[in-house]
Structure formats: C-alpha cells, structure tokens
C-alpha cells in the first residue's frame, strides 16, 4: 500500500463506517476534546499519509493535514486490519 492508497482506504472505510478507535485513541480524543465527527472529518480532509510500520511491521499510517469540524488541525495514526481502519491515536499538528 502506498500513501495515496492509504488515504483512499481510510476515506472509504470512514464513508462505510468501518472505522474503530483503540482505547488509547479514545483517551487521546477525550484529552483533545475531539468528537467522533472530528475524527471522521480529519480522515476526509487529510492531505498526506506517512507509513509507520512499527514493530512488528504492519499497515500503520500517520495522516496529516486533516482538520476537525471547527477547522483545527488533527493528526491521526491509523492501522488497517481486516478491512477496517483503526485509529490508534489522535494529536494536534
């Protein structure tokens, strides 16, 4: 998967409501007062994806350039597994 494919896959998963959030992701959403709508908006408006394989390697991407519903920057780390996008964490730009 390349960066464009990762962006497209995340947007498709979001449109089809196949997005989940990890426990850590939910905690970070709460810390940043980010709602579910903010996360979905950040996926749709993300402009770049940077591969972050981790250890062990997996399909994990950092999405940057996205905005929440108020227009504030929101960066997401998303992992793709079993046809779903799982938000691992959320933070500001």
KOLBARO-85707 format. One record per residue (C-alpha): x, y, z; chain. Coordinates in steps of 0.02 Angstrom, whole numbers, plus 50000, padded with zeros to 5 digits. Example, Ala and Ser with C-alpha at 12.3 -4.5 7.8 and 13.67 -1.06 7.14 Angstrom:
BEGIN
+-------+-------+-------+-------+
!    c1 !    c2 !    c3 ! kette !
+-------+-------+-------+-------+
! 50615 ! 49775 ! 50390 !     A !
! 50684 ! 49947 ! 50357 !     A !
+-------+-------+-------+-------+
//
This chain:
BEGIN
+-------+-------+-------+-------+
!    c1 !    c2 !    c3 ! kette !
+-------+-------+-------+-------+
! 50000 ! 50000 ! 50000 !     A !
! 50068 ! 50172 ! 49956 !     A !
! 50019 ! 50342 ! 50030 !     A !
! 49880 ! 50377 ! 49905 !     A !
! 49806 ! 50204 ! 49930 !     A !
! 49813 ! 50228 ! 50119 !     A !
! 49720 ! 50394 ! 50107 !     A !
! 49591 ! 50318 ! 49990 !     A !
! 49570 ! 50164 ! 50102 !     A !
! 49544 ! 50272 ! 50257 !     A !
! 49417 ! 50383 ! 50170 !     A !
! 49324 ! 50231 ! 50103 !     A !
! 49324 ! 50146 ! 50273 !     A !
! 49260 ! 50307 ! 50351 !     A !
! 49121 ! 50328 ! 50223 !     A !
! 49069 ! 50147 ! 50251 !     A !
! 49078 ! 50165 ! 50441 !     A !
! 49216 ! 50036 ! 50454 !     A !
! 49321 ! 50141 ! 50572 !     A !
! 49359 ! 50089 ! 50750 !     A !
! 49456 ! 50179 ! 50886 !     A !
! 49578 ! 50096 ! 51005 !     A !
! 49566 ! 50125 ! 51192 !     A !
! 49718 ! 50239 ! 51182 !     A !
! 49639 ! 50330 ! 51034 !     A !
! 49480 ! 50362 ! 51136 !     A !
! 49584 ! 50427 ! 51281 !     A !
! 49676 ! 50546 ! 51166 !     A !
! 49513 ! 50603 ! 51086 !     A !
! 49447 ! 50645 ! 51259 !     A !
! 49608 ! 50739 ! 51305 !     A !
! 49593 ! 50843 ! 51147 !     A !
! 49404 ! 50866 ! 51157 !     A !
! 49391 ! 50780 ! 50988 !     A !
! 49224 ! 50702 ! 50944 !     A !
! 49187 ! 50558 ! 50827 !     A !
! 49135 ! 50686 ! 50697 !     A !
! 49305 ! 50772 ! 50717 !     A !
! 49396 ! 50608 ! 50685 !     A !
! 49292 ! 50569 ! 50530 !     A !
! 49318 ! 50747 ! 50464 !     A !
! 49506 ! 50732 ! 50493 !     A !
! 49508 ! 50570 ! 50391 !     A !
! 49412 ! 50651 ! 50248 !     A !
! 49520 ! 50808 ! 50246 !     A !
! 49692 ! 50727 ! 50273 !     A !
! 49814 ! 50779 ! 50138 !     A !
! 49959 ! 50661 ! 50169 !     A !
! 49996 ! 50488 ! 50237 !     A !
! 50163 ! 50434 ! 50308 !     A !
! 50199 ! 50249 ! 50330 !     A !
! 50240 ! 50199 ! 50509 !     A !
! 50273 ! 50011 ! 50510 !     A !
! 50306 ! 49990 ! 50696 !     A !
! 50370 ! 49830 ! 50771 !     A !
! 50311 ! 49706 ! 50714 !     A !
! 50283 ! 49785 ! 50542 !     A !
! 50100 ! 49818 ! 50498 !     A !
! 49994 ! 49933 ! 50391 !     A !
! 50001 ! 50085 ! 50506 !     A !
! 49994 ! 50261 ! 50436 !     A !
! 50005 ! 50437 ! 50507 !     A !
! 49878 ! 50551 ! 50423 !     A !
! 49922 ! 50735 ! 50422 !     A !
! 49842 ! 50893 ! 50354 !     A !
! 49669 ! 50845 ! 50416 !     A !
! 49552 ! 50965 ! 50503 !     A !
! 49416 ! 50937 ! 50631 !     A !
! 49239 ! 51007 ! 50611 !     A !
! 49298 ! 51175 ! 50683 !     A !
! 49441 ! 51185 ! 50558 !     A !
! 49577 ! 51147 ! 50686 !     A !
! 49719 ! 51030 ! 50638 !     A !
! 49703 ! 50849 ! 50691 !     A !
! 49832 ! 50712 ! 50656 !     A !
! 49781 ! 50529 ! 50663 !     A !
! 49880 ! 50368 ! 50669 !     A !
! 49778 ! 50232 ! 50585 !     A !
! 49809 ! 50046 ! 50569 !     A !
! 49723 ! 49942 ! 50435 !     A !
! 49668 ! 49767 ! 50486 !     A !
! 49536 ! 49650 ! 50416 !     A !
! 49459 ! 49782 ! 50303 !     A !
! 49441 ! 49908 ! 50443 !     A !
! 49534 ! 50066 ! 50489 !     A !
! 49577 ! 50075 ! 50673 !     A !
! 49625 ! 50245 ! 50746 !     A !
! 49773 ! 50210 ! 50860 !     A !
! 49800 ! 50388 ! 50922 !     A !
! 49749 ! 50568 ! 50892 !     A !
! 49851 ! 50727 ! 50917 !     A !
! 49872 ! 50906 ! 50857 !     A !
! 49984 ! 50953 ! 50712 !     A !
+-------+-------+-------+-------+
//
